[in-house]
Amino acid sequence: MAKQDYYETLGVERGASPDVVKSAYRKLAMKYHPDRNPGDDEAEDRFKAAAEAYSVLSDDSKRQQYDQFGHAGMGGAGQGGFNPGDFADASDIFGDIFGDLFGGGGRGRRVRRGADLQYEIEVEFEDAVFGTKTEIKFPRSETCESCDGTGAKAGTQPRVCGTCRGRGQVHVQRGFFAVSQPCSACRGVGKIIDEHCGSCRGGGTKRQNRKLKINIPAGVDDGTRLRLTGEGESGGPGGQPGDLYVLLRVKEHAIFHREDHDLHCEVPINVAQAALGAEIIVPTLEGDEKLQIKSGVQSGKRFHLRGKGVPNVNGGGRRGDLVIHLKVATPDKLTRAQREHFEALLGLLPTDHSPSEKGVFERVRDLFG
């Protein structure tokens, strides 16, 4: 039976770049790999055909020979079909591609990145608005100072693994194809420690309490996460440390509550102040402020104090507002003198509450000029 064209096998054009060829082969290898299709002879045949095609088209000299002479120019592979020797020679390539299937690339141990950490702190309401600096203390794994992270006894160094020659991977022949898997002698590290460090017991890292001063920017809100790059767990020899995420929990305020960049506050006034108008004192996070209210103001009236709210945590914008909500407070306990005044006032005010009538505060204002 005539062999299928290698380009057709991989589904690429004859002038396809090496990256395109590799990408096409990778998809087929992942799809038809025998470990993913146990007992499926057709899938195994497709896998072998793709591997054979890739072993030729990924090699410049073989590809040039194939382009000129076709299968006839490929020697054993062209005349007899499958040549296991081609796959042993291309094991480095296959190791890269099968790394996803067998837990690690074919070109040595994959450097491990340290784990990320999260630390939660409680922040005062005012500190969240204006920003602050604080110090936190948290446990994390750090590179062992005694062995500088090698895991070997001070004065010694790990030796290169003789089984994998320091690559951390070994190539295993499975029938007609070769795959890479972690070296069992060194557990994929590529090096062997004869005498372990007494401080970290060969692990290369130690658990330590880390003190860190952090800056909490103005305008942060409850649930904000600050990312501190490189302050997480150690990544071990050659590995980058993880990151630390500081989760902020902002305490509630006794007076103010926040909505986006605005602060809100409810301020009570009495009936006379609402009817006649008054100058009142209202609180802000930066001290008291005077607020002039006109006569006849209604309960629920809102006043905006511009720029007295929360800064934009990303900068560049003005602060939000402080929104004052007036609440007309009706007294629930009256002295004898107060009751007499209210009873007199009751006789002067209308009791008709139809919607077309003026409000009670407008009538009081008219009454007193």
VENRAZI-V279975 format. One record per residue. PHI is phi as a letter, one per 30 degrees, with the letter a starting at -180 (999 if undefined). NEAR is the number of other ideal C-beta (glycine too) atoms within 12 Angstrom. Layout:
phi->{PHI & PHI}
near->{NEAR & NEAR}
This chain:
phi->{999 & d & d & d & e & d & d & d & e & d & i & b & d & d & c & d & d & e & d & d & d & d & d & d & d & e & d & d & d & d & d & c & e & e & d & c & b & d & i & c & d & d & d & d & d & d & d & d & d & d & d & d & d & d & d & d & d & d & c & e & d & d & d & d & d & d & d & d & c & i & d & d & c & c & i & d & d & d & d & c & j & c & b & e & d & d & d & d & d & c & d & d & d & d & d & d & d & d & e & d & d & c & i & k & d & d & c & j & d & d & d & c & c & d & d & d & b & b & b & c & b & c & b & d & e & d & d & d & d & c & i & a & b & b & c & c & b & b & d & a & d & b & e & d & d & d & c & h & i & d & i & c & e & e & j & b & b & d & c & d & d & d & d & c & h & i & d & i & b & b & c & c & d & c & i & c & b & c & b & c & b & e & d & d & d & c & h & i & d & j & b & b & c & d & b & d & d & d & d & c & h & i & d & i & b & b & d & b & c & c & c & b & d & b & c & c & d & d & j & d & c & d & j & d & c & c & c & c & d & i & c & c & d & d & c & i & e & i & c & d & d & d & c & c & c & c & c & c & c & c & d & d & c & d & c & c & b & c & b & h & c & c & c & b & b & c & b & d & b & d & d & d & d & d & d & c & i & a & c & c & c & c & d & b & d & c & j & d & b & d & b & c & c & d & d & i & d & c & d & j & e & c & b & c & c & d & i & c & c & c & d & d & d & d & i & i & b & d & d & d & c & c & c & c & c & d & b & d & c & d & d & c & b & b & d & d & d & d & d & d & d & d & d & d & d & e & d & c & c & d & c & d & c & d & d & d & d & d & d & e & d & d & d & d & d & d & d & c & i}
near->{5 & 10 & 22 & 20 & 22 & 37 & 25 & 18 & 30 & 34 & 24 & 29 & 15 & 18 & 12 & 24 & 15 & 19 & 13 & 21 & 33 & 27 & 20 & 29 & 40 & 28 & 22 & 29 & 41 & 24 & 20 & 27 & 30 & 27 & 24 & 20 & 18 & 10 & 10 & 16 & 13 & 13 & 22 & 25 & 23 & 28 & 38 & 32 & 31 & 40 & 43 & 42 & 42 & 42 & 41 & 42 & 42 & 37 & 26 & 13 & 15 & 29 & 29 & 14 & 21 & 31 & 22 & 14 & 16 & 21 & 28 & 15 & 20 & 31 & 18 & 19 & 35 & 25 & 15 & 15 & 22 & 27 & 25 & 23 & 18 & 32 & 36 & 22 & 20 & 34 & 30 & 25 & 34 & 42 & 36 & 28 & 37 & 37 & 29 & 22 & 27 & 29 & 20 & 30 & 27 & 34 & 24 & 29 & 31 & 27 & 20 & 24 & 19 & 29 & 22 & 23 & 29 & 23 & 30 & 20 & 30 & 19 & 34 & 23 & 26 & 24 & 26 & 35 & 37 & 22 & 25 & 23 & 15 & 22 & 16 & 30 & 15 & 27 & 18 & 32 & 29 & 31 & 30 & 29 & 17 & 25 & 30 & 26 & 31 & 33 & 34 & 30 & 22 & 18 & 12 & 21 & 20 & 26 & 20 & 22 & 27 & 15 & 23 & 31 & 19 & 23 & 31 & 35 & 39 & 31 & 31 & 24 & 17 & 25 & 17 & 25 & 38 & 30 & 38 & 37 & 29 & 30 & 32 & 16 & 22 & 27 & 23 & 31 & 37 & 31 & 33 & 29 & 28 & 17 & 19 & 22 & 30 & 18 & 25 & 30 & 19 & 29 & 26 & 34 & 33 & 28 & 18 & 20 & 13 & 26 & 15 & 25 & 15 & 28 & 18 & 33 & 25 & 28 & 31 & 35 & 29 & 23 & 16 & 24 & 23 & 30 & 19 & 27 & 15 & 22 & 31 & 30 & 31 & 33 & 26 & 33 & 30 & 23 & 24 & 21 & 29 & 27 & 24 & 30 & 25 & 33 & 25 & 32 & 22 & 28 & 19 & 15 & 23 & 13 & 22 & 34 & 24 & 31 & 17 & 19 & 27 & 28 & 37 & 28 & 33 & 25 & 35 & 21 & 35 & 24 & 28 & 26 & 30 & 32 & 30 & 23 & 22 & 24 & 14 & 25 & 17 & 34 & 23 & 30 & 31 & 18 & 12 & 17 & 22 & 16 & 30 & 16 & 30 & 22 & 25 & 28 & 34 & 21 & 25 & 17 & 24 & 23 & 28 & 21 & 29 & 18 & 21 & 31 & 33 & 37 & 28 & 22 & 26 & 13 & 12 & 9 & 16 & 16 & 28 & 29 & 25 & 37 & 31 & 36 & 28 & 29 & 22 & 27 & 17 & 17 & 16 & 6 & 9 & 15 & 10 & 10 & 10 & 18 & 14 & 13 & 17 & 21 & 14 & 13 & 21 & 15 & 12 & 16 & 25 & 19 & 11 & 12 & 12 & 9 & 7 & 8 & 13 & 18 & 24 & 26 & 30 & 21 & 22 & 27 & 22 & 18 & 20 & 17 & 8}
